[in-house]
Amino acid sequence: MPEGITHAELRRLTGAMLRRGQRVFSFTYHSSSLMPGGTPYVTSEADLIAFLDRIERYVDYFFGELSGEAMTPAEIKAQLQSG
């Protein structure tokens, strides 16, 4: 998800999804993006630093400002079944 878009775009997308009632979010990326040159999104060490910063800023936003919670798929399933 953080590949190819800015932090501001990640925030806008999350906000729009929340306003539409979305309550389960998945944050994923290609593991090869952690190796400069592994994807077109991270081609240099500077790109990697920016990529990791974008992830950290989004995680801070999600868990801080939005009070998001981390859950495993099994925990999500159990919560949905109980409610």
N, C-alpha and C positions, 0 to 999 in steps of 0.2 A: 503494500500500500504506500509506503513513503517514497517509492521509486517514481521519478518523473514528475512529481508535483511538489509545490512549496509547502512550508509549514502553514502559511495563511490559508492555502487551499485545503489542507487537511482539516483545519479548524472549521472552515466554512462547510465542507462536506459533512463533518460530524454534526455540526449545528443543524443543518438541513435535515439530516436523517433523524435526529432527536425530535425536531418539530413535527416530523411525519410519524412519530411514534416508535421508531426503531429503538430497541433496548438491548440488543445483543450485537456487539461489535467484534470483529476479528482483525487483528493487526498482523500482517504477514509481509515478508519480503523474501526475495531469492537469496539464499545463503551465499551464492556466488557474488552478490553485490558487496560482500565484506572483503573481497579481494580485488584491488584495483585492476581493471582490465577484464574482470570476470563477466561484467555486463556493460551495456552501453550507458548505464546510469552512473557508474562509478569507474571512471577511466584513469584516475590518478589518486595519489595520496591525498591531495587537497579535496577531491570529490568525496573520498571516504570520510574525511573529517567532517565535511558538510553533511553527509548522509547520516553519520552517527549523531551529529548535533540535532538534525531534524527529528530523528527518532527520540532522542532524549527530551527535546522540547515538547513533542507531542505527548509522550508518556507523562511528563510533568503536568501538561494541560488536562489530559484525560483523568488522571488520578487526583490531581489537585483541584482545579477549577470545577470539573464536572463530578467529582467524588465517585469516579468509576471504580468498579471492582473487578479483580481478576478471578476467573473461574475456569475450571476444566470443563470440557464438553459434558462429562458425567454430572458435574455439579449443576450445569445449566439445565440439563434434562431433568434432574431431580427437582429443581426449583420450578420448572414449568409444569411438571406433573403434580406438584403439591399445591399449586395455586390455581 
